[in-house]
């Protein structure tokens, strides 16, 4: 009798272990490793607003065990294009410019894209209309970011405006400060975060060694998403189920105000 009970208990344990083992699908999701405070890396670990949101969301998605891996943005886009990785965060909605990325998740977080310029540039001529009033200037941008809109890129194609890309917010701001560029386009919060950090570290002497800076205008309002590869050719067979569950969780978090709370927590206690 005891032997029978022991065998039954062992069978139940084995079945439970087996079911647990097959229940969770391992998934790797990329995030930008150099876009503070939204997404960045600290000793190889994903940190920032988006990773914090994603971690909460993934924990609520039954059947998935997700690893968030910080990676240089352009390299991440390359892997998405080649179907090597499942998804990346946080792209803006650019289906025409990035046909290899589809679908996009429900919008996660709203960002405000602005143009920061040297004061002397803003004082040299009227700079009210984007992009027409900025012809002849060099605009700094982050590698692989598609900011500014179609009209802006038409001006670039005509050589009316020049883009100067750099690896990070920090490098772009320093280049702007020493007059290597005229303006810098990026999210307002990301700009202010890095500029304040540079000043605290004594690396940006605004009005002294470095140029005085002012926001010229708001270029656009954008939403960050989780973007999925469309070039996996069925490799990620769970994609449809994952997206449905992820979108449902994000929508619930938004409705409950959790995303805004996470953003506040990250901003008040950054790493």
N, C-alpha and C positions, 0 to 999 in steps of 0.2 A: 504493500500500500504506500509506504513512504517512498519507495523507489518510483512508483507511478506518479506521485505528486511531484517528486523532484524532476522527473522527465517532463511533466507538463509545464512546470515553472521554467525549465530550461528552454522549452519550445516557445513559450510566450516571450521570454527574454530575447531569443534569437529573432523571432518575428518582429518584435518591436524595434530591435536594432536595425534589421533589414529595411523596415518601412521608413525609419528615420533616415537611413543612409540614402534611400532612393528619393526621398521627399524633397531634399534641397538641391537645387541646381546651382552650381557655382558660376558666377558671372563677374566679369571685370568691366568696370566703367571708368573711363578716363575723365580727368578734370584738369583744367589749366593750372600749371604749377607756378605761374607768375602774374597773377591778376588780383592782388590784394585790394580791398579786404574780401572780395567775393570768392576767390579761389586761389590757393597758393600752397607751397610745400614747406614743411618744417621737419628737417631731418628725415626726408623721404616720405612723410605722412601728409595726407591731404588735410588742409585746414581752410577756414574761411566760411563765409555765409552759405554758399552753395553746398559744399561738403557736409556742413552741419544739417542742412535741410535734407539732403539725400540720405544721410545716415539714419535720420528719424524715419523717413519714408520707407527705406529698404527693410528696416526692422519690422515693419508692419505688413510686409508682403510675404504671405505664406508660400513656402516652396522655393525660396531663393536665398542664396547666401552670396551677398554682393561685396566685392572688394573695390574700393575707390582708389584709383592709382593716379597721382599727379604726374603730368608729363608736359613738355614744351608744346605749346598750342599747335604750331605748324606740323610737328611730328605726329601729334594726335590726329589732326585732320588728314594727314597722309595715310595713317593706318585705317581711318574710317573709309577713306576713298578706296583703299585696297581690300576692304572687307576683313581686315585682321582683328578689329576690335568691335565689340557690340555697340557701344554708345559713348558719347562724350558730352561734357557739360562745361560751360553754359553757352552754346551758340545762340545767336539771334536767328530769327526766321529768314533764311536766305536760300530757298529752294532752287531758284534760277541760277544763282552763282555757285551753289554746291549741289549739283544734281545727284551726287553720290550719297547725300545725306537725306534719308526719308524713312519713316515719318519723323515728326517732331512731337515731343510730349505736349501735354497741356502747358500753357505758360506758367513758369514758376515764380519769377520775380521781375518786377519792372525796374528798368534802369533808364537814366536820363543822360543822353549823349550830348556833350557840350564842346565848345571850342574855346580853349584857353590860349590867349595870345600875349605877346609882349606889349606893354603899354604903348611904346613908341609906334608899333604897328597900328594899333587902334587909333592913335592920334594923327597918323599921317594921311588918312583918308577915311571917308565914311565906310563903315564896315557893318552894315545892317542886314544885307541880303546874302543868304548863303545859296550857292557858292560864288555867285557872280562878283561880289565885292571883295573876294579874296584871290582874284587872278593875279598872277605874278609872284605869289608867295609859296613858301615851302611849308607843308603841313606834316607834322610828325604824327606817326601812328604806330600801333603795336603790330609786330609780325603776324600776318595771317588774319588780322581783324578786317572786317568789311564794313567800315563806318563811313557815313557821309552821304549816302544815297546815290542813285543813278546819275543825277545831274552833276554831282561832284566828279564821278569817274569819267563822265564825258569830257569835262574840263581837263582832267588829267590826260586823257587820250589825245587831246588837242594840244598838249603841252602848255596849257594856260596856267595850270597849277601843278606843283611837284609834290609827290609823296616821299617822305623819308621814314622808312620803317626801322624800328629798333626792338630789341628783345623784351623790354619791360617798361612799365610806367616810370620807374626811377630813371632809366637811361634817357627816355624821351624828355622828361622834365629837366634833367641836367643839360641836355643838348639845347633845349629851349632857353634855359637860363644863360648859356654862354653864346647865344645868338647863332647857333648852328641851324636852327629852324625858326620859323616866324610864329607858328601856332602849333597846338597839339590837340588832337581830337580823341576823346575817350569819355567814359562815364564820369559824371561829376563826382560821385562819392569816391571812386577809385583815384581820381586826380587829387582831391583834397586829402585823402588818407596818406598818399605817398608824399605829397608836398609838405604836409605837417611833420611827417616822419623825418624827412630830409632836413627840415629846419631844426628839429629837436636834436638831431645828430650833428648839427653844425656844418652840414654839407651844402646848404642852400642859403646864401646871404642875399635875400631879396632887397633890391635897391642899392646894394653895395657891389660885391663881386658878381652877383647875378642880377638878371633883369627883373624889373617889376612886372608882375603878371596880373591879368584881369580876364574874367570870363567875357567873351565876345557875344555869344548867343547860344541858345539851345538848338542843336541841330535836329534831334529827333528823340522820341521816346521809344524804347525797345524793351522786349521781354526776353529773358534768358530761358532756355529750354534744356531738356535732355534730348540730344539728337542721335538718331540711330543710323547705322550703315544700311544702305540699300544694295550693297554689293557682296553680301555674304552667300548668296545663292543657296539659301536654305540651311546654311550651317547653324545659324541660331534659330532652331526650329521652335523655340519657346517665345519668340519675339512678340507675337500677337498677344499672348496671355500676359506677358510681362508688362507691355504697354497699357493694357486695360487695367491691370492692378495698380500700376504706378500712377496713372492718371486719376484713378479713383481716390487714392491716398492723398495725392497733392491737392486735389479739389477739396477734400475733407479738411486738410490742414489749413487751407486758405480760408474756408468758411468759419473755422474755429479761431482764426487769428493767430495760429501757431507759427506761421512763417514769419510774420512781423515780429513776434516775440523772439524767435530764434535770431533774427537779424539784429535786434537790439542787444541780445545777450552776447553775440559775437563782437559787436562794436564796442561794448563796454568792457569786455575782458578778452582782448586779442592776444594771440600768441606771437 
